[in-house]
């Protein structure tokens, strides 16, 4: 059975518009890590790819596999 996720709490202005959100620290840290991962993917979008077979061959040649 999965534990219930706490719902975010919102801070509103005088008109009731949401202006801020309160999250558990763990959830916030996960969001930051996800954003960092997405930024890395975006930065590397133009890099040349390497096949899985080539990676395995290189690891074997280096004695790491």
ABEGO torsion letter per residue (X at the ends): XBBBBBBBBBBBBAAGBBABBBBBAAAAAAAAAAAAAAAAAAAAAABBBBBAAAAAAAAAAAGAX
